[in-house]
Amino acid sequence: RLPHLETVIDDICFVKSMYTDQFNHGPAQLLMHTGSQNLGSASFGAWATYGLGSENQDLPGYVVMLDKRGGPIGGQPNWSSGFMPSTFQGTLFRPVGDPILDLRGPAHVDPRVQREQLDLLAQLNHEHLAQRPGGQELAARINSYELAFRMQDVLPDLMDITEETPKTLDLYGIDGGEADSFGRQCLMARRFVESGVRFVEITHGNWDHHFRLKTDLPARCNEVD
C-alpha cells in the first residue's frame, strides 16, 4: 500500500495512453523516454529544453538523477539528445559521492587562471569551428566547457541541503531511513526547478519483482510513499 499517496491521489496525473508491444525492458524504457524503441531519437527532456530553453544560464537545462540502485535499463540513450546537438542532452547527477566529478575544480588552479585557460581554449575552438561550418558537436563542447565552469560556482551551494529546516527534511523523508535516498532526489528536484532548470527526471528502481514479493514490494512502496 501507499497510505500517504492515497491522500493526494487527486493531485497526480496518470498517463494511460502510451503502450508498447515490446517485451524487453530496455527498448520499452527507451520508447517511454524518446517515443521510439530504437536508438537515435531525442528524449522528452531534450525536446523540452530545445523548445523552451533554460531559465538559468549557470545550470543545465535538463537534469537526470539516478536511484542508488542505478537508472533506467539502457542507460544514457534514455536521456540522450539523439539527432539534436548534444547540448540538449540530460546532465547526469550521480547518486553517491559528488553528483558531478570535478565539481569543485582543481584545488591547485586559481579560478582566474582557470578562466584564462578556458578563454584561450574557446578562442582556439572558435577558430577551428569557423573553418568547419556546421560543426554542431564542437559548438556543443564549447558551451559545455563554459557551463561546467559556471556550475562550479553555483552548484555546490544548490546541492547543500544543510540549511533546510528539520520540518522540510521530515516532509521529504530525509532521516537516514528507507525513504532517504529518494527523498533527497525529490528535494533536489524542487531546488533545481526553483533555480530555473527546465526539466528534471528522478528515478526509483528495482520494481521488477519475480520473488520475495511480501518483503521487497512493501519496501519499495515505503521508499516512495
DRENDO-968740 format. One record per residue (C-alpha): residue number from 1; residue in three letters; y, z, x. Coordinates in pm, whole numbers, plus 50000, padded with zeros to 5 digits. Layout:
// residues N
+-----+-----+-------+-------+-------+
|   n | res |    c2 |    c3 |    c1 |
+-----+-----+-------+-------+-------+
| NUM | Ala |     Y |     Z |     X |
...
+-----+-----+-------+-------+-------+
***
This chain:
// residues 225
+-----+-----+-------+-------+-------+
|   n | res |    c2 |    c3 |    c1 |
+-----+-----+-------+-------+-------+
|   1 | Arg | 50000 | 50000 | 50000 |
|   2 | Leu | 50367 | 49959 | 50087 |
|   3 | Pro | 50520 | 50250 | 49895 |
|   4 | His | 50877 | 50205 | 50018 |
|   5 | Leu | 50872 | 49826 | 49990 |
|   6 | Glu | 50768 | 49864 | 49628 |
|   7 | Thr | 51100 | 50033 | 49552 |
|   8 | Val | 51312 | 49744 | 49687 |
|   9 | Ile | 51093 | 49453 | 49583 |
|  10 | Asp | 51370 | 49307 | 49364 |
|  11 | Asp | 51581 | 49252 | 49677 |
|  12 | Ile | 51314 | 49044 | 49855 |
|  13 | Cys | 51280 | 48667 | 49844 |
|  14 | Phe | 50928 | 48522 | 49837 |
|  15 | Val | 50880 | 48156 | 49929 |
|  16 | Lys | 50574 | 48025 | 49745 |
|  17 | Ser | 50647 | 47653 | 49759 |
|  18 | Met | 50512 | 47591 | 50110 |
|  19 | Tyr | 50144 | 47549 | 50183 |
|  20 | Thr | 49917 | 47369 | 50425 |
|  21 | Asp | 49565 | 47235 | 50422 |
|  22 | Gln | 49545 | 47317 | 50794 |
|  23 | Phe | 49277 | 47580 | 50852 |
|  24 | Asn | 49368 | 47672 | 51211 |
|  25 | His | 49628 | 47943 | 51278 |
|  26 | Gly | 49828 | 47756 | 51544 |
|  27 | Pro | 49904 | 47433 | 51357 |
|  28 | Ala | 49966 | 47626 | 51034 |
|  29 | Gln | 50222 | 47853 | 51201 |
|  30 | Leu | 50381 | 47551 | 51366 |
|  31 | Leu | 50415 | 47394 | 51021 |
|  32 | Met | 50578 | 47710 | 50890 |
|  33 | His | 50834 | 47707 | 51173 |
|  34 | Thr | 50905 | 47334 | 51208 |
|  35 | Gly | 50780 | 47157 | 50896 |
|  36 | Ser | 50512 | 46976 | 51096 |
|  37 | Gln | 50172 | 47080 | 51223 |
|  38 | Asn | 50222 | 46856 | 51527 |
|  39 | Leu | 50419 | 46938 | 51840 |
|  40 | Gly | 50765 | 46798 | 51896 |
|  41 | Ser | 50960 | 46893 | 51583 |
|  42 | Ala | 51264 | 47123 | 51579 |
|  43 | Ser | 51222 | 47473 | 51443 |
|  44 | Phe | 51405 | 47618 | 51144 |
|  45 | Gly | 51625 | 47832 | 51369 |
|  46 | Ala | 51714 | 47535 | 51589 |
|  47 | Trp | 51824 | 47335 | 51283 |
|  48 | Ala | 52033 | 47626 | 51156 |
|  49 | Thr | 52204 | 47665 | 51493 |
|  50 | Tyr | 52255 | 47289 | 51526 |
|  51 | Gly | 52408 | 47263 | 51180 |
|  52 | Leu | 52613 | 47582 | 51166 |
|  53 | Gly | 52678 | 47673 | 51528 |
|  54 | Ser | 52718 | 48028 | 51654 |
|  55 | Glu | 52985 | 48285 | 51572 |
|  56 | Asn | 52971 | 48440 | 51920 |
|  57 | Gln | 53002 | 48232 | 52235 |
|  58 | Asp | 52872 | 48514 | 52455 |
|  59 | Leu | 52533 | 48535 | 52283 |
|  60 | Pro | 52260 | 48286 | 52194 |
|  61 | Gly | 52289 | 48127 | 51852 |
|  62 | Tyr | 51915 | 48170 | 51792 |
|  63 | Val | 51720 | 48479 | 51899 |
|  64 | Val | 51344 | 48537 | 51878 |
|  65 | Met | 51198 | 48886 | 51918 |
|  66 | Leu | 50826 | 48928 | 51966 |
|  67 | Asp | 50600 | 49203 | 51843 |
|  68 | Lys | 50450 | 49437 | 52103 |
|  69 | Arg | 50119 | 49253 | 52046 |
|  70 | Gly | 50274 | 48914 | 52114 |
|  71 | Gly | 50416 | 48638 | 51899 |
|  72 | Pro | 50302 | 48351 | 51679 |
|  73 | Ile | 49989 | 48169 | 51789 |
|  74 | Gly | 50103 | 47861 | 51978 |
|  75 | Gly | 50397 | 48036 | 52142 |
|  76 | Gln | 50715 | 47852 | 52242 |
|  77 | Pro | 50680 | 47540 | 52020 |
|  78 | Asn | 50735 | 47769 | 51719 |
|  79 | Trp | 51096 | 47830 | 51825 |
|  80 | Ser | 51149 | 47502 | 52007 |
|  81 | Ser | 51441 | 47264 | 51959 |
|  82 | Gly | 51190 | 46977 | 51953 |
|  83 | Phe | 51365 | 46641 | 51985 |
|  84 | Met | 51711 | 46803 | 51985 |
|  85 | Pro | 51888 | 46929 | 52301 |
|  86 | Ser | 51725 | 47243 | 52438 |
|  87 | Thr | 52048 | 47439 | 52394 |
|  88 | Phe | 51942 | 47486 | 52029 |
|  89 | Gln | 51603 | 47640 | 52100 |
|  90 | Gly | 51538 | 48009 | 52042 |
|  91 | Thr | 51614 | 48258 | 52319 |
|  92 | Leu | 51311 | 48481 | 52363 |
|  93 | Phe | 51352 | 48858 | 52390 |
|  94 | Arg | 51054 | 49040 | 52537 |
|  95 | Pro | 50915 | 49345 | 52353 |
|  96 | Val | 50855 | 49552 | 52668 |
|  97 | Gly | 51088 | 49620 | 52961 |
|  98 | Asp | 51412 | 49429 | 52998 |
|  99 | Pro | 51443 | 49195 | 52699 |
| 100 | Ile | 51554 | 48915 | 52932 |
| 101 | Leu | 51473 | 48902 | 53303 |
| 102 | Asp | 51768 | 48939 | 53542 |
| 103 | Leu | 51989 | 49050 | 53255 |
| 104 | Arg | 52194 | 49280 | 53476 |
| 105 | Gly | 52246 | 49027 | 53753 |
| 106 | Pro | 52172 | 49070 | 54124 |
| 107 | Ala | 52294 | 49408 | 54247 |
| 108 | His | 52387 | 49269 | 54590 |
| 109 | Val | 52615 | 48996 | 54450 |
| 110 | Asp | 52969 | 49076 | 54341 |
| 111 | Pro | 53044 | 48936 | 53991 |
| 112 | Arg | 53343 | 48747 | 54133 |
| 113 | Val | 53122 | 48579 | 54392 |
| 114 | Gln | 52863 | 48501 | 54127 |
| 115 | Arg | 53135 | 48339 | 53915 |
| 116 | Glu | 53243 | 48124 | 54211 |
| 117 | Gln | 52883 | 48018 | 54273 |
| 118 | Leu | 52845 | 47915 | 53909 |
| 119 | Asp | 53172 | 47723 | 53918 |
| 120 | Leu | 53052 | 47526 | 54221 |
| 121 | Leu | 52715 | 47462 | 54060 |
| 122 | Ala | 52885 | 47346 | 53739 |
| 123 | Gln | 53108 | 47108 | 53936 |
| 124 | Leu | 52808 | 46951 | 54110 |
| 125 | Asn | 52613 | 46926 | 53786 |
| 126 | His | 52904 | 46765 | 53602 |
| 127 | Glu | 52944 | 46509 | 53881 |
| 128 | His | 52572 | 46434 | 53858 |
| 129 | Leu | 52592 | 46409 | 53479 |
| 130 | Ala | 52892 | 46174 | 53491 |
| 131 | Gln | 52679 | 45924 | 53682 |
| 132 | Arg | 52399 | 45951 | 53425 |
| 133 | Pro | 52549 | 45942 | 53074 |
| 134 | Gly | 52332 | 46085 | 52800 |
| 135 | Gly | 52160 | 46344 | 53017 |
| 136 | Gln | 52116 | 46599 | 52742 |
| 137 | Glu | 51882 | 46826 | 52937 |
| 138 | Leu | 52126 | 46865 | 53225 |
| 139 | Ala | 52412 | 46931 | 52983 |
| 140 | Ala | 52199 | 47198 | 52813 |
| 141 | Arg | 52120 | 47354 | 53150 |
| 142 | Ile | 52490 | 47372 | 53240 |
| 143 | Asn | 52554 | 47552 | 52911 |
| 144 | Ser | 52259 | 47786 | 52966 |
| 145 | Tyr | 52393 | 47897 | 53306 |
| 146 | Glu | 52730 | 47979 | 53153 |
| 147 | Leu | 52575 | 48159 | 52857 |
| 148 | Ala | 52349 | 48363 | 53085 |
| 149 | Phe | 52650 | 48478 | 53288 |
| 150 | Arg | 52838 | 48586 | 52977 |
| 151 | Met | 52529 | 48759 | 52837 |
| 152 | Gln | 52507 | 48975 | 53149 |
| 153 | Asp | 52841 | 49120 | 53045 |
| 154 | Val | 52788 | 49183 | 52673 |
| 155 | Leu | 52414 | 49211 | 52611 |
| 156 | Pro | 52336 | 49543 | 52784 |
| 157 | Asp | 52579 | 49726 | 52554 |
| 158 | Leu | 52448 | 49540 | 52250 |
| 159 | Met | 52090 | 49636 | 52332 |
| 160 | Asp | 52180 | 50003 | 52385 |
| 161 | Ile | 52099 | 50197 | 52069 |
| 162 | Thr | 52163 | 50544 | 52212 |
| 163 | Glu | 52492 | 50564 | 52020 |
| 164 | Glu | 52324 | 50505 | 51685 |
| 165 | Thr | 52319 | 50813 | 51463 |
| 166 | Pro | 51995 | 51006 | 51402 |
| 167 | Lys | 52024 | 50905 | 51037 |
| 168 | Thr | 52025 | 50534 | 51127 |
| 169 | Leu | 51733 | 50572 | 51367 |
| 170 | Asp | 51541 | 50754 | 51097 |
| 171 | Leu | 51612 | 50477 | 50844 |
| 172 | Tyr | 51453 | 50227 | 51083 |
| 173 | Gly | 51157 | 50450 | 51170 |
| 174 | Ile | 51261 | 50478 | 51534 |
| 175 | Asp | 51100 | 50807 | 51625 |
| 176 | Gly | 50820 | 50715 | 51864 |
| 177 | Gly | 50575 | 50681 | 51576 |
| 178 | Glu | 50382 | 50386 | 51440 |
| 179 | Ala | 50690 | 50213 | 51298 |
| 180 | Asp | 50897 | 50249 | 51617 |
| 181 | Ser | 50838 | 49902 | 51768 |
| 182 | Phe | 50901 | 49701 | 51451 |
| 183 | Gly | 51189 | 49931 | 51355 |
| 184 | Arg | 51362 | 49855 | 51684 |
| 185 | Gln | 51329 | 49483 | 51614 |
| 186 | Cys | 51486 | 49527 | 51271 |
| 187 | Leu | 51772 | 49737 | 51406 |
| 188 | Met | 51839 | 49488 | 51686 |
| 189 | Ala | 51829 | 49201 | 51436 |
| 190 | Arg | 52103 | 49374 | 51238 |
| 191 | Arg | 52311 | 49431 | 51551 |
| 192 | Phe | 52269 | 49068 | 51659 |
| 193 | Val | 52375 | 48934 | 51319 |
| 194 | Glu | 52675 | 49168 | 51310 |
| 195 | Ser | 52772 | 49032 | 51654 |
| 196 | Gly | 52765 | 48670 | 51537 |
| 197 | Val | 52416 | 48547 | 51623 |
| 198 | Arg | 52340 | 48280 | 51364 |
| 199 | Phe | 51961 | 48302 | 51336 |
| 200 | Val | 51728 | 48590 | 51427 |
| 201 | Glu | 51350 | 48584 | 51398 |
| 202 | Ile | 51145 | 48902 | 51426 |
| 203 | Thr | 50766 | 48915 | 51429 |
| 204 | His | 50496 | 49159 | 51338 |
| 205 | Gly | 50147 | 49053 | 51436 |
| 206 | Asn | 49778 | 49134 | 51402 |
| 207 | Trp | 49732 | 49090 | 51026 |
| 208 | Asp | 49419 | 48878 | 51079 |
| 209 | His | 49165 | 49141 | 50978 |
| 210 | His | 48800 | 49043 | 50990 |
| 211 | Phe | 48674 | 49401 | 51021 |
| 212 | Arg | 48797 | 49766 | 51021 |
| 213 | Leu | 48999 | 49691 | 50709 |
| 214 | Lys | 49010 | 50053 | 50597 |
| 215 | Thr | 49184 | 50160 | 50918 |
| 216 | Asp | 49368 | 49856 | 51055 |
| 217 | Leu | 49524 | 49725 | 50733 |
| 218 | Pro | 49684 | 50060 | 50631 |
| 219 | Ala | 49813 | 50095 | 50989 |
| 220 | Arg | 49987 | 49756 | 50979 |
| 221 | Cys | 50132 | 49837 | 50636 |
| 222 | Asn | 50271 | 50169 | 50759 |
| 223 | Glu | 50430 | 49998 | 51059 |
| 224 | Val | 50641 | 49765 | 50845 |
| 225 | Asp | 50698 | 49979 | 50536 |
+-----+-----+-------+-------+-------+
***
